[in-house]
Amino acid sequence: MSNDTIIKLDGVSVSFWQNNVGVYSIKDLIVKRKSPFKSKTILDDINVEISKGQSMGIVGRNGSGKSTLLRTIAGVIKPSKGKVIVNGTFAPILAIGAGLELELTGYENISMLLSLYGTLTDNKKTAIERISEFSELKDEVLRMPVKQYSSGMVARLAFSISLANDSDILIIDEVLAVGDQGFQAKCMEKIYDIRSKGKTILFVSHFPDDVLKICDTAILLEGGKLTHYGAAKEICENYRQLF
């Protein structure tokens, strides 16, 4: 692995156990000796290296393994085979509200997650003020439990916390479509700023135009396999051809 490599996946496969639809009764289980579970491969022998400062899009049809790939890179999922090597810190936005505690207020969630990330460039009080300003959520809203938020408010809070951290790698999983158009544009501007600072970005989306706005390279997943890897424009065109 070269000194410029920040993420490397070496023969990574991920399998999950799921219900075996062929087992319908105790008789199937005991007499026919059928297992009630079977293994399903989600990612199959993924090999890829991502360099520092690279912005890589991940595209593919539903069920192709995009989100599983991001979660495996982020350490949320352990690969069944192969290994993942990461030389940097993460700011992951893996799902709407991921990491937020619904019973806590917005302010309490900000404070908790900033402590967990531990990648601040300024003091926590200043960071909290910066996050609340970026989110455009009112003080009375941030004092409410997150369980009372709309999906748009949750997206604003989650984005604002993640984007406030000075991490080496920003991971975004199909959440830019949530929230009003003004806030989406604001988030895109922030992502451009992060990219201009030489940070690495991994971006999953079903929308090729969004990938082309953010990414210089991309990969295409099909049935858990990495089928294409190259310039974002070329890969997005391959993705469009699937339909």
C-alpha positions, 0 to 999 in steps of 0.5 A, spaced: 500 500 500 502 506 497 503 512 502 498 516 498 493 510 500 488 512 505 483 506 504 484 499 502 479 493 501 483 487 500 478 481 498 473 484 502 466 479 502 460 480 507 455 475 508 449 475 512 444 469 515 437 470 513 431 466 514 431 460 509 424 460 505 425 453 504 424 451 511 416 451 513 415 446 519 419 442 524 418 436 520 423 440 515 428 442 520 428 435 523 426 430 518 429 433 512 435 436 516 434 443 513 437 449 516 432 455 518 438 459 516 442 460 510 448 465 508 447 470 503 453 474 500 452 482 500 459 483 498 463 479 494 471 479 493 471 487 493 478 490 492 479 497 491 484 502 493 482 510 495 487 515 495 488 521 500 484 527 497 480 522 492 472 523 492 469 517 490 462 515 488 459 509 489 453 507 484 449 501 483 442 498 483 438 497 490 441 491 493 447 491 490 451 492 496 453 500 496 451 501 504 454 495 506 460 497 503 460 504 506 458 501 513 464 496 512 469 501 511 467 505 517 467 499 521 460 498 523 460 491 519 466 486 520 467 483 513 466 475 513 473 475 509 478 479 507 481 486 510 479 493 510 485 498 512 484 505 514 489 510 515 485 516 517 479 519 521 471 518 519 465 523 519 460 518 517 453 520 515 450 513 514 443 514 514 438 520 517 439 520 524 444 515 525 448 516 531 443 521 534 439 519 541 432 520 540 431 521 547 436 527 548 435 534 546 439 537 540 444 540 544 445 534 548 446 530 541 451 535 539 455 535 545 455 527 546 457 526 538 463 532 539 466 528 544 465 521 541 468 524 534 474 528 538 476 531 532 475 538 533 479 544 531 476 549 536 473 548 543 466 545 544 462 551 546 464 554 539 463 548 535 456 547 538 454 555 536 457 553 529 453 547 528 447 550 531 448 556 526 449 551 520 443 547 522 438 553 522 435 550 527 432 555 532 434 555 540 427 552 542 428 546 537 435 544 539 432 544 546 427 539 544 428 531 544 430 529 537 424 524 537 419 530 536 423 532 530 421 532 523 425 528 518 428 534 515 430 537 522 433 530 523 437 531 517 439 538 518 442 536 525 446 530 523 449 533 517 451 539 521 454 535 526 458 531 521 460 536 517 463 540 523 468 535 524 475 536 522 476 528 519 480 526 514 474 522 511 467 524 509 462 518 508 455 520 505 450 515 504 444 517 500 441 522 504 442 529 500 435 528 498 432 530 505 431 537 507 429 543 503 432 545 497 436 551 500 439 547 505 441 541 500 445 547 496 448 549 503 450 542 504 453 541 497 457 548 498 460 545 505 462 539 501 465 542 496 469 546 501 471 540 504 474 537 498 478 543 496 482 542 503 484 535 500 479 531 504 477 524 502 470 523 500 466 517 499 459 518 496 453 513 495 447 516 491 442 513 486 443 520 482 449 520 477 448 528 477 450 529 484 455 524 483 458 528 478 458 534 482 462 531 488 466 526 485 472 525 480 472 517 480 467 512 482 465 505 482 459 501 480 457 495 484 452 489 481 450 484 485 455 485 491 461 485 485 465 491 483 464 491 476 467 498 474 472 503 477 474 509 473 472 516 472 466 518 475 463 520 468 464 514 465 462 510 471 455 514 471 454 512 464 455 505 465 450 506 471 445 509 466 446 503 461 443 498 467 436 501 466 
